[in-house]
Amino acid sequence: MKVCTDPEPDINLYPDMQTETYRDVCINLELPDACKKEIKATLYKFCEVFSDVSTVINMGEHHIQLTTSEPIHSKPYSLPYALRKEVDREIN
């Protein structure tokens, strides 16, 4: 396991270069050969889904019908006492 020592590492949330493909999916070796073959065929058929590169999909449009236009206000989640000093340190 690699341990990050940089306090603010560069985080690339959306890689633009593909580093993993459908070939990197691990298939259980205990499965029967027929099942492994079927899984490999499915992975190949949908190989664009099994990628670490994000793409834009505009297959359709979605609308959410709300019951009211009034905003919902809710109490924020409380922060555990054990984490408060660390969070304060990160914010300041």
C-alpha positions in Angstrom: 0.0 0.0 0.0 1.3 3.4 -0.9 1.1 6.0 1.8 0.7 9.6 0.8 3.0 12.0 2.7 2.1 15.1 0.8 -0.4 17.2 2.9 -2.2 18.4 -0.3 -1.7 15.8 -3.0 -2.9 16.5 -6.5 -6.2 14.8 -6.9 -7.3 13.9 -10.4 -11.0 13.0 -10.0 -11.6 12.5 -13.6 -8.7 10.9 -15.4 -8.3 11.7 -19.1 -6.0 8.8 -19.9 -7.3 5.3 -19.7 -5.4 3.1 -17.3 -7.9 0.3 -16.7 -10.1 -1.6 -19.2 -12.5 -4.5 -19.1 -9.4 -6.8 -19.2 -8.5 -5.7 -15.7 -11.7 -7.1 -14.2 -10.9 -10.1 -11.9 -13.1 -13.1 -12.6 -13.4 -15.7 -9.9 -11.2 -18.7 -10.8 -13.6 -21.1 -9.1 -16.4 -20.4 -11.6 -17.2 -23.0 -14.3 -15.5 -22.3 -17.6 -18.8 -21.6 -19.3 -19.6 -18.9 -16.8 -16.2 -17.3 -17.2 -16.6 -17.3 -20.9 -20.0 -15.7 -20.6 -18.7 -13.0 -18.3 -15.7 -12.3 -20.6 -18.1 -11.9 -23.5 -20.3 -9.5 -21.6 -17.3 -7.5 -20.5 -16.1 -7.3 -24.1 -19.6 -6.3 -25.3 -19.9 -3.5 -22.8 -16.2 -2.6 -22.7 -16.8 1.2 -22.8 -18.6 0.9 -19.5 -15.7 -0.8 -17.8 -13.3 2.1 -18.1 -11.8 4.6 -15.7 -12.3 7.5 -18.1 -15.5 9.5 -17.6 -17.6 10.4 -20.6 -20.6 12.5 -21.2 -23.8 10.5 -21.8 -26.8 12.3 -23.2 -29.1 9.4 -23.8 -32.2 11.2 -22.5 -33.6 13.9 -20.4 -35.0 13.5 -16.9 -37.4 15.6 -14.9 -38.2 15.4 -11.3 -41.8 16.3 -10.3 -41.7 18.0 -6.9 -44.7 18.2 -4.6 -43.9 21.7 -3.5 -41.5 24.5 -4.4 -40.7 25.2 -0.7 -37.1 24.3 0.2 -36.5 21.6 2.7 -34.4 22.7 5.7 -32.7 20.0 7.7 -30.3 20.0 10.6 -26.7 19.2 9.4 -25.1 16.0 10.6 -23.2 16.3 13.8 -19.5 15.9 13.7 -18.0 13.3 16.1 -16.0 14.9 18.9 -13.0 12.7 17.9 -12.8 14.4 14.5 -13.5 18.1 15.5 -9.8 19.1 16.1 -8.7 17.6 12.8 -11.5 19.3 10.9 -10.7 22.6 12.5 -7.1 22.1 11.6 -7.9 21.4 8.0 -10.3 24.4 7.7 -7.9 26.9 9.2 
